[in-house]
Amino acid sequence: MEQRPMSHSRTINTRLVLPPDTNHMQTIFGGKVLAYIDEIAAIAAMKHSNKAAAVTASIDSVDFLSSAKVGDILELEAVVSSTGRTSMEVFVTVHSRDLVTGTTKLTTESFLTMVAMDENNRPTPVPGIYPETEAEKRLFDTGPARRDHRKLRREIKH
């Protein structure tokens, strides 16, 4: 199967933080950010796989690094960072921007595993990827370690 550059899947979305999206401190609910992350990861995975559906197999990590408040904008960026046979690891970053001051800060980083689905809702093979930039190369090169970590996590019995 052919390979595609990581940039083929790159997806960017901008959202405004509105009052219904926030808690009593007027900062965005983490669950709202998670919904945005899940949606953009699915879009990036669908772009990479050229399939109309990609399902979330796992949210491997979510690091909430800072908050966003009412009136800020969120800039989400997703890229497929590693692939398996039918799965795709997607790296998502979220930056918040205060439109009055212009201050931008990293709000959230996340890795998700998405699985491409065919027209019969069965997992289907996906193309491989290759990096083009130094940042993409770092993500690509560290993918096997994250995959090993996911395998170890699955082996832990609850």
LUMSEVO-754967 format. One record per residue: x negated, y, z negated of N, C-alpha, C, CB in turn. Coordinates in nm, 4 decimals, decimal comma. Glycine has a CB too. Layout:
R      n.x      n.y      n.z     ca.x     ca.y     ca.z      c.x      c.y      c.z     cb.x     cb.y     cb.z
R        X        Y        Z        X        Y        Z        X        Y        Z        X        Y        Z
...
END
This chain:
R      n.x      n.y      n.z     ca.x     ca.y     ca.z      c.x      c.y      c.z     cb.x     cb.y     cb.z
R  -0,0856  -0,1189   0,0000   0,0000   0,0000   0,0000  -0,0891   0,1239   0,0000   0,0968   0,0006  -0,1235
R  -0,0450   0,2263   0,0679  -0,1258   0,3482   0,0796  -0,1425   0,4181  -0,0560  -0,0616   0,4446   0,1807
R  -0,2334   0,5110  -0,0593  -0,2527   0,5947  -0,1775  -0,2145   0,7373  -0,1417  -0,3999   0,5875  -0,2293
R  -0,1725   0,8100  -0,2443  -0,1346   0,9501  -0,2258  -0,2154   1,0361  -0,3232   0,0195   0,9705  -0,2476
R  -0,2402   1,1608  -0,2847  -0,3072   1,2494  -0,3804  -0,2143   1,2793  -0,4976  -0,3517   1,3812  -0,3118
R  -0,2714   1,3026  -0,6125  -0,1912   1,3359  -0,7299  -0,1048   1,4590  -0,7023  -0,2820   1,3605  -0,8522
R  -0,1559   1,5503  -0,6220  -0,0823   1,6738  -0,5931   0,0495   1,6479  -0,5203  -0,1685   1,7670  -0,5102
R   0,0626   1,5323  -0,4561   0,1872   1,4978  -0,3855   0,3064   1,4971  -0,4815   0,1740   1,3598  -0,3170
R   0,2817   1,4585  -0,6062   0,3899   1,4484  -0,7053   0,4080   1,5755  -0,7884   0,3632   1,3321  -0,7979
R   0,3136   1,6685  -0,7788   0,3173   1,7866  -0,8660   0,4531   1,8556  -0,8560   0,2040   1,8857  -0,8290
R   0,5119   1,8801  -0,9726   0,6438   1,9426  -0,9813   0,6369   2,0512  -1,0865   0,7553   1,8381  -1,0153
R   0,6924   2,1674  -1,0545   0,6914   2,2812  -1,1466   0,8340   2,3312  -1,1624   0,5974   2,3954  -1,0956
R   0,8711   2,3631  -1,2856   1,0053   2,4121  -1,3147   0,9951   2,5207  -1,4212   1,0991   2,2962  -1,3615
R   1,0790   2,6213  -1,4106   1,0822   2,7298  -1,5085   1,2203   2,7359  -1,5705   1,0451   2,8658  -1,4433
R   1,2254   2,7469  -1,7016   1,3510   2,7538  -1,7764   1,3478   2,8725  -1,8711   1,3761   2,6227  -1,8547
R   1,4631   2,9335  -1,8920   1,4782   3,0416  -1,9891   1,5306   2,9832  -2,1188   1,5731   3,1527  -1,9359
R   1,4701   3,0201  -2,2320   1,5184   2,9746  -2,3621   1,6370   3,0628  -2,4017   1,4043   2,9800  -2,4710
R   1,7532   3,0015  -2,4105   1,8780   3,0719  -2,4422   1,9240   3,0392  -2,5838   1,9880   3,0351  -2,3410
R   2,0075   3,1233  -2,6443   2,0521   3,0994  -2,7822   2,1120   2,9603  -2,8082   2,1534   3,2024  -2,8185
R   2,1943   2,9028  -2,7183   2,2484   2,7693  -2,7484   2,1422   2,6589  -2,7524   2,3527   2,7332  -2,6458
R   2,0220   2,6869  -2,7000   1,9138   2,5884  -2,6967   1,8288   2,5898  -2,8232   1,8258   2,6130  -2,5767
R   1,8650   2,6764  -2,9185   1,7759   2,6994  -3,0324   1,8392   2,6624  -3,1659   1,7335   2,8439  -3,0356
R   1,7529   2,6505  -3,2657   1,7952   2,6216  -3,4026   1,8188   2,7520  -3,4804   1,6894   2,5341  -3,4744
R   1,8371   2,7404  -3,6103   1,8639   2,8578  -3,6936   1,7440   2,9524  -3,7039   1,9049   2,8136  -3,8321
R   1,6266   2,9061  -3,6612   1,5069   2,9909  -3,6601   1,4891   3,0593  -3,5240   1,3817   2,9072  -3,6941
R   1,5848   3,0356  -3,4350   1,5833   3,0884  -3,2983   1,4642   3,0387  -3,2167   1,5822   3,2395  -3,3017
R   1,4188   2,9157  -3,2484   1,3182   2,8485  -3,1664   1,3847   2,7277  -3,1014   1,1928   2,8058  -3,2518
R   1,3354   2,6908  -2,9868   1,3994   2,5865  -2,9078   1,3969   2,4515  -2,9800   1,3310   2,5745  -2,7719
R   1,5063   2,3783  -2,9699   1,5141   2,2437  -3,0247   1,4136   2,1542  -2,9526   1,6581   2,1869  -3,0118
R   1,3426   2,0714  -3,0274   1,2504   1,9762  -2,9664   1,3215   1,8821  -2,8707   1,1793   1,8963  -3,0735
R   1,4432   1,8433  -2,9042   1,5197   1,7542  -2,8175   1,5517   1,8163  -2,6832   1,6470   1,7138  -2,8852
R   1,5716   1,9461  -2,6815   1,5967   2,0165  -2,5554   1,4715   2,0129  -2,4685   1,6404   2,1632  -2,5815
R   1,3565   2,0364  -2,5308   1,2294   2,0290  -2,4582   1,2084   1,8869  -2,4060   1,1107   2,0720  -2,5497
R   1,2402   1,7867  -2,4869   1,2267   1,6475  -2,4427   1,3140   1,6184  -2,3211   1,2630   1,5520  -2,5564
R   1,4348   1,6709  -2,3196   1,5233   1,6507  -2,2040   1,4620   1,7126  -2,0791   1,6632   1,7113  -2,2306
R   1,4056   1,8328  -2,0917   1,3395   1,8969  -1,9779   1,2206   1,8130  -1,9300   1,2927   2,0391  -2,0159
R   1,1430   1,7613  -2,0253   1,0260   1,6790  -1,9933   1,0680   1,5525  -1,9201   0,9483   1,6431  -2,1210
R   1,1707   1,4855  -1,9700   1,2178   1,3618  -1,9077   1,2647   1,3873  -1,7643   1,3320   1,3000  -1,9907
R   1,3366   1,4977  -1,7446   1,3877   1,5300  -1,6115   1,2750   1,5595  -1,5126   1,4820   1,6492  -1,6194
R   1,1786   1,6416  -1,5519   1,0714   1,6764  -1,4588   0,9806   1,5563  -1,4326   0,9891   1,7939  -1,5135
R   0,9618   1,4695  -1,5320   0,8827   1,3482  -1,5109   0,9510   1,2577  -1,4086   0,8620   1,2727  -1,6443
R   1,0827   1,2460  -1,4180   1,1564   1,1637  -1,3216   1,1428   1,2207  -1,1805   1,3053   1,1544  -1,3611
R   1,1511   1,3520  -1,1681   1,1389   1,4149  -1,0361   0,9995   1,3898  -0,9783   1,1669   1,5675  -1,0453
R   0,8957   1,4074  -1,0582   0,7589   1,3827  -1,0106   0,7428   1,2370  -0,9676   0,6556   1,4175  -1,1208
R   0,7986   1,1443  -1,0452   0,7897   1,0018  -1,0118   0,8657   0,9696  -0,8831   0,8442   0,9167  -1,1271
R   0,9818   1,0311  -0,8657   1,0588   1,0080  -0,7431   0,9852   1,0641  -0,6209   1,1988   1,0719  -0,7548
R   0,9217   1,1797  -0,6384   0,8438   1,2375  -0,5281   0,7282   1,1453  -0,4907   0,7903   1,3776  -0,5664
R   0,6586   1,0923  -0,5917   0,5441   1,0055  -0,5638   0,5876   0,8760  -0,4960   0,4689   0,9739  -0,6931
R   0,6944   0,8155  -0,5458   0,7364   0,6837  -0,4972   0,8258   0,6901  -0,3733   0,8089   0,6105  -0,6068
R   0,8748   0,8095  -0,3411   0,9725   0,8253  -0,2320   1,0964   0,7393  -0,2559   0,9086   0,7884  -0,0968
R   1,1361   0,7280  -0,3806   1,2562   0,6538  -0,4182   1,3547   0,7504  -0,4823   1,2222   0,5362  -0,5152
R   1,4826   0,7214  -0,4654   1,5874   0,8082  -0,5195   1,6049   0,7920  -0,6689   1,7180   0,7806  -0,4506
R   1,5390   0,6917  -0,7272   1,5550   0,6704  -0,8708   1,4226   0,6291  -0,9343   1,6623   0,5639  -0,8977
R   1,4011   0,6821  -1,0522   1,2906   0,6414  -1,1387   1,3457   0,6453  -1,2799   1,1625   0,7349  -1,1220
R   1,3243   0,5388  -1,3541   1,3773   0,5325  -1,4904   1,2638   0,5472  -1,5903   1,4535   0,3999  -1,5141
R   1,2978   0,5999  -1,7058   1,1997   0,6185  -1,8124   1,1778   0,4858  -1,8823   1,2457   0,7272  -1,9133
R   1,0563   0,4336  -1,8762   1,0226   0,3109  -1,9468   0,9764   0,3426  -2,0890   0,9137   0,2330  -1,8707
R   0,9027   0,4526  -2,1030   0,8590   0,4938  -2,2363   0,8153   0,6393  -2,2335   0,7442   0,4038  -2,2870
R   0,8311   0,7008  -2,3476   0,7691   0,8305  -2,3714   0,6519   0,7979  -2,4622   0,8703   0,9384  -2,4363
R   0,5331   0,7994  -2,4030   0,4160   0,7477  -2,4715   0,3633   0,8406  -2,5791   0,3085   0,7206  -2,3730
R   0,3705   0,9696  -2,5516   0,3285   1,0664  -2,6527   0,3940   1,1998  -2,6222   0,1734   1,0805  -2,6571
R   0,4241   1,2701  -2,7284   0,4747   1,4074  -2,7171   0,4077   1,4854  -2,8285   0,6340   1,4148  -2,7271
R   0,3327   1,5846  -2,7907   0,2669   1,6701  -2,8889   0,3274   1,8090  -2,8785   0,1122   1,6742  -2,8670
R   0,4016   1,8477  -2,9839   0,4571   1,9824  -2,9924   0,3497   2,0695  -3,0563   0,5926   1,9858  -3,0751
R   0,2918   2,1585  -2,9789   0,1764   2,2356  -3,0233   0,2107   2,3756  -3,0705   0,0773   2,2443  -2,9135
R   0,3192   2,4308  -3,0192   0,3655   2,5629  -3,0627   0,5130   2,5731  -3,0262   0,2813   2,6795  -2,9964
R   0,5800   2,6747  -3,0787   0,7233   2,6890  -3,0543   0,7495   2,7945  -2,9465   0,7965   2,7266  -3,1848
R   0,8716   2,7916  -2,8978   0,9183   2,8939  -2,8037   1,0459   2,9521  -2,8615   0,9422   2,8350  -2,6588
R   1,0660   3,0808  -2,8413   1,1809   3,1478  -2,9024   1,2789   3,1973  -2,7959   1,1341   3,2654  -2,9896
R   1,3944   3,2382  -2,8416   1,4964   3,2930  -2,7524   1,4345   3,4045  -2,6681   1,6188   3,3461  -2,8333
R   1,4576   3,3992  -2,5382   1,4054   3,5003  -2,4475   1,2742   3,4625  -2,3815   1,3878   3,6274  -2,5206
R   1,2032   3,3619  -2,4370   1,0811   3,3141  -2,3719   1,1199   3,2332  -2,2482   0,9945   3,2279  -2,4702
R   1,0250   3,2197  -2,1569   1,0457   3,1243  -2,0492   0,9540   3,0061  -2,0729   1,0198   3,1888  -1,9100
R   0,9995   2,8895  -2,0313   0,9195   2,7682  -2,0374   0,8774   2,7332  -1,8961   0,9980   2,6508  -2,1039
R   0,7497   2,7078  -1,8784   0,6968   2,6653  -1,7493   0,6495   2,5215  -1,7641   0,5805   2,7591  -1,7006
R   0,7227   2,4312  -1,7001   0,6927   2,2890  -1,7069   0,6188   2,2467  -1,5812   0,8214   2,2062  -1,7250
R   0,5190   2,1613  -1,5981   0,4459   2,1078  -1,4844   0,4239   1,9589  -1,5073   0,3103   2,1823  -1,4641
R   0,4542   1,8784  -1,4046   0,4398   1,7337  -1,4140   0,3597   1,6829  -1,2957   0,5776   1,6646  -1,4201
R   0,2810   1,5773  -1,3195   0,2040   1,5136  -1,2125   0,1872   1,3656  -1,2487   0,0635   1,5842  -1,1925
R   0,1984   1,2787  -1,1484   0,1697   1,1375  -1,1703   0,0193   1,1258  -1,1917   0,2187   1,0479  -1,0495
R  -0,0189   1,0699  -1,3059  -0,1600   1,0662  -1,3445  -0,2214   0,9271  -1,3350  -0,1756   1,1176  -1,4845
R  -0,1382   0,8247  -1,3219  -0,1869   0,6874  -1,3113  -0,0722   0,6028  -1,2577  -0,2389   0,6328  -1,4500
R  -0,1057   0,4941  -1,1903  -0,0008   0,4056  -1,1387  -0,0336   0,2606  -1,1698   0,0170   0,4246  -0,9871
R   0,0726   0,1829  -1,1822   0,0623   0,0381  -1,1895   0,1274  -0,0184  -1,0643   0,1294  -0,0184  -1,3198
R   0,1823  -0,1389  -1,0736   0,2479  -0,1973  -0,9568   0,3793  -0,1276  -0,9261   0,2721  -0,3460  -0,9784
R   0,4639  -0,1105  -1,0299   0,5934  -0,0423  -1,0122   0,6062   0,0783  -1,1038   0,7087  -0,1391  -1,0386
R   0,5080   0,0983  -1,1901   0,5170   0,2060  -1,2896   0,4241   0,3213  -1,2553   0,4840   0,1527  -1,4289
R   0,4607   0,4355  -1,3107   0,3832   0,5574  -1,2925   0,3729   0,6286  -1,4266   0,4477   0,6499  -1,1848
R   0,2516   0,6608  -1,4664   0,2316   0,7458  -1,5828   0,2415   0,8897  -1,5339   0,0929   0,7173  -1,6536
R   0,3216   0,9702  -1,6041   0,3405   1,1098  -1,5665   0,2950   1,1980  -1,6819   0,4891   1,1386  -1,5294
R   0,2097   1,2933  -1,6509   0,1613   1,3901  -1,7492   0,2417   1,5179  -1,7321   0,0075   1,4171  -1,7330
R   0,2978   1,5659  -1,8438   0,3804   1,6864  -1,8410   0,3246   1,7868  -1,9412   0,5294   1,6533  -1,8726
R   0,3074   1,9109  -1,8951   0,2722   2,0199  -1,9856   0,3852   2,1222  -1,9848   0,1368   2,0859  -1,9446
R   0,4017   2,1852  -2,0994   0,4998   2,2925  -2,1126   0,4282   2,4126  -2,1729   0,6228   2,2485  -2,2009
R   0,4348   2,5243  -2,1034   0,3819   2,6509  -2,1547   0,4994   2,7443  -2,1806   0,2796   2,7153  -2,0544
R   0,4906   2,8233  -2,2870   0,5923   2,9256  -2,3101   0,5295   3,0610  -2,2820   0,6490   2,9186  -2,4561
R   0,6131   3,1493  -2,2299   0,5657   3,2841  -2,1978   0,6612   3,3857  -2,2570   0,5526   3,3041  -2,0447
R   0,6065   3,4771  -2,3349   0,6817   3,5909  -2,3863   0,6806   3,6964  -2,2764   0,6205   3,6462  -2,5219
R   0,7969   3,7250  -2,2202   0,8037   3,8156  -2,1064   0,7739   3,9606  -2,1434   0,9392   3,8068  -2,0432
R   0,7909   3,9968  -2,2700   0,7640   4,1341  -2,3134   0,6139   4,1574  -2,3278   0,8355   4,1637  -2,4467
R   0,5462   4,0638  -2,3947   0,4026   4,0817  -2,4195   0,3156   4,0170  -2,3120   0,3662   4,0245  -2,5550
R   0,3728   3,9229  -2,2384   0,2956   3,8503  -2,1385   0,2144   3,7358  -2,1959   0,2046   3,9442  -2,0678
R   0,2245   3,7133  -2,3257   0,1495   3,6075  -2,3912   0,2003   3,4700  -2,3460   0,1599   3,6213  -2,5443
R   0,1064   3,3856  -2,3062   0,1387   3,2485  -2,2667   0,0662   3,1534  -2,3598   0,0999   3,2212  -2,1181
R   0,1359   3,0478  -2,4029   0,0719   2,9487  -2,4891   0,1206   2,8092  -2,4527   0,1002   2,9787  -2,6379
R   0,0321   2,7128  -2,4729   0,0671   2,5732  -2,4514   0,1637   2,5313  -2,5606  -0,0594   2,4823  -2,4501
R   0,2794   2,4843  -2,5210   0,3837   2,4469  -2,6165   0,3873   2,2964  -2,6403   0,5196   2,4946  -2,5673
R   0,3796   2,2184  -2,5320   0,3961   2,0733  -2,5427   0,3138   2,0029  -2,4362   0,5443   2,0341  -2,5300
R   0,2575   1,8886  -2,4732   0,1939   1,7973  -2,3784   0,2563   1,6605  -2,3988   0,0377   1,7927  -2,3973
R   0,2778   1,5884  -2,2884   0,3441   1,4595  -2,2997   0,3004   1,3649  -2,1884   0,4952   1,4776  -2,2968
R   0,2978   1,2355  -2,2201   0,2785   1,1298  -2,1221   0,4006   1,0393  -2,1260   0,1476   1,0494  -2,1497
R   0,4570   1,0124  -2,0089   0,5714   0,9235  -1,9966   0,5369   0,8150  -1,8958   0,6996   1,0013  -1,9539
R   0,6001   0,7001  -1,9094   0,5896   0,5955  -1,8089   0,7247   0,5821  -1,7414   0,5438   0,4601  -1,8716
R   0,7226   0,5977  -1,6096   0,8433   0,5881  -1,5281   0,8296   0,4666  -1,4358   0,8668   0,7197  -1,4455
R   0,9427   0,4040  -1,4042   0,9431   0,2890  -1,3135   1,0292   0,3234  -1,1931   0,9956   0,1599  -1,3848
R   0,9737   0,3029  -1,0739   1,0475   0,3277  -0,9502   1,1495   0,2170  -0,9297   0,9515   0,3368  -0,8288
R   1,2694   0,2554  -0,8862   1,3779   0,1589  -0,8645   1,4211   0,1609  -0,7186   1,4985   0,1898  -0,9565
R   1,4487   0,0420  -0,6651   1,4967   0,0350  -0,5275   1,6486   0,0528  -0,5236   1,4561  -0,0993  -0,4625
R   1,7068   0,0352  -0,4063   1,8512   0,0570  -0,3894   1,9362  -0,0443  -0,4656   1,8869   0,0516  -0,2426
R   1,8757  -0,1553  -0,5121   1,9470  -0,2550  -0,5925   1,9163  -0,2412  -0,7412   1,9112  -0,3951  -0,5458
R   1,8603  -0,1280  -0,7789   1,8212  -0,1005  -0,9178   1,7226  -0,2035  -0,9727   1,9445  -0,0966  -1,0064
R   1,6297  -0,2417  -0,8888   1,5216  -0,3315  -0,9270   1,3902  -0,2557  -0,9166   1,5197  -0,4593  -0,8379
R   1,2948  -0,2835  -1,0072   1,1642  -0,2191  -0,9946   1,1030  -0,2479  -0,8576   1,0695  -0,2667  -1,1063
R   1,0380  -0,1469  -0,8019   0,9811  -0,1583  -0,6675   0,8388  -0,1033  -0,6666   1,0688  -0,0833  -0,5640
R   0,7511  -0,1612  -0,5855   0,6109  -0,1157  -0,5835   0,5967   0,0320  -0,5464   0,5310  -0,1999  -0,4855
R   0,4924   0,0925  -0,6031   0,4636   0,2344  -0,5779   0,3231   0,2480  -0,5205   0,4777   0,3187  -0,7086
R   0,3004   0,3550  -0,4441   0,1646   0,3801  -0,3932   0,0690   0,4122  -0,5077   0,1654   0,4959  -0,2911
R  -0,0580   0,3894  -0,4838  -0,1601   0,4322  -0,5779  -0,1801   0,5827  -0,5668  -0,2926   0,3577  -0,5527
R  -0,2700   0,6345  -0,6486  -0,2997   0,7783  -0,6454  -0,4500   0,7991  -0,6400  -0,2395   0,8506  -0,7687
R  -0,4868   0,9195  -0,6025  -0,6268   0,9596  -0,6144  -0,6317   1,1080  -0,6525  -0,7052   0,9328  -0,4806
R  -0,7299   1,1430  -0,7358  -0,7424   1,2830  -0,7807  -0,8157   1,3677  -0,6779  -0,8160   1,2900  -0,9154
R  -0,7876   1,4972  -0,6824  -0,8550   1,5916  -0,5930  -0,9307   1,7003  -0,6691  -0,7538   1,6558  -0,5001
R  -0,8874   1,7337  -0,7894  -0,9520   1,8388  -0,8673  -1,0216   1,7783  -0,9889  -0,8491   1,9454  -0,9112
R  -1,1035   1,8573  -1,0557  -1,1713   1,8093  -1,1769  -1,0706   1,7736  -1,2861  -1,2697   1,9157  -1,2290
R  -0,9678   1,8574  -1,3039  -0,8657   1,8292  -1,4053  -0,7930   1,6991  -1,3726  -0,7647   1,9458  -1,4150
R  -0,7597   1,6793  -1,2456  -0,6930   1,5546  -1,2057  -0,7862   1,4355  -1,2270  -0,6480   1,5616  -1,0577
R  -0,9141   1,4527  -1,1991  -1,0111   1,3442  -1,2171  -1,0179   1,3023  -1,3642  -1,1511   1,3877  -1,1671
R  -1,0153   1,4000  -1,4559  -1,0178   1,3671  -1,5994  -0,8931   1,2861  -1,6375  -1,0263   1,4971  -1,6854
R  -0,7770   1,3299  -1,5901  -0,6531   1,2561  -1,6178  -0,6601   1,1149  -1,5605  -0,5315   1,3308  -1,5597
R  -0,7042   1,1046  -1,4360  -0,7132   0,9766  -1,3667  -0,8102   0,8830  -1,4382  -0,7571   0,9975  -1,2213
R  -0,9276   0,9337  -1,4751  -1,0313   0,8513  -1,5377  -0,9920   0,8017  -1,6763  -1,1599   0,9295  -1,5472
R  -0,9080   0,8759  -1,7468  -0,8673   0,8345  -1,8814  -0,7382   0,7509  -1,8800  -0,8481   0,9578  -1,9700
R  -0,6798   0,7313  -1,7625  -0,5572   0,6519  -1,7497  -0,5701   0,5094  -1,8011  -0,5151   0,6480  -1,6068
R  -0,6775   0,4355  -1,7665  -0,6890   0,2981  -1,8165  -0,6901   0,2892  -1,9699  -0,8152   0,2347  -1,7617
R  -0,7525   0,3839  -2,0370  -0,7538   0,3825  -2,1841  -0,6124   0,4020  -2,2392  -0,8482   0,4927  -2,2390
R  -0,5341   0,4904  -2,1766  -0,3957   0,5092  -2,2220  -0,3126   0,3842  -2,1948  -0,3319   0,6314  -2,1525
R  -0,3366   0,3195  -2,0813  -0,2653   0,1956  -2,0488  -0,2979   0,0882  -2,1533  -0,3029   0,1460  -1,9056
R  -0,4259   0,0745  -2,1897  -0,4660  -0,0225  -2,2931  -0,3974   0,0091  -2,4256  -0,6197  -0,0223  -2,3116
R  -0,3893   0,1365  -2,4588  -0,3239   0,1774  -2,5836  -0,1758   0,1390  -2,5821  -0,3392   0,3297  -2,6055
R  -0,1090   0,1575  -2,4694   0,0323   0,1188  -2,4584   0,0488  -0,0316  -2,4778   0,0897   0,1611  -2,3215
R  -0,0418  -0,1101  -2,4190  -0,0353  -0,2563  -2,4332  -0,0532  -0,2971  -2,5793  -0,1430  -0,3244  -2,3455
R  -0,1482  -0,2352  -2,6463  -0,1699  -0,2658  -2,7889  -0,0475  -0,2287  -2,8717  -0,2939  -0,1911  -2,8422
R   0,0134  -0,1161  -2,8412   0,1313  -0,0720  -2,9146   0,2461  -0,1710  -2,8995   0,1747   0,0662  -2,8669
R   0,2625  -0,2275  -2,7786   0,3686  -0,3261  -2,7559   0,3470  -0,4533  -2,8334   0,3792  -0,3583  -2,6102
R   0,2206  -0,4859  -2,8626   0,1892  -0,6092  -2,9344   0,2165  -0,5996  -3,0827   0,0461  -0,6458  -2,9129
R   0,2308  -0,4795  -3,1349   0,2589  -0,4601  -3,2777   0,4035  -0,4987  -3,3053   0,2320  -0,3125  -3,3212
R   0,4225  -0,5920  -3,3952   0,5566  -0,6377  -3,4307   0,6144  -0,5494  -3,5409   0,5538  -0,7856  -3,4756
R   0,7393  -0,5158  -3,5259   0,8050  -0,4290  -3,6252   0,8726  -0,5114  -3,7322   0,9077  -0,3370  -3,5580
END
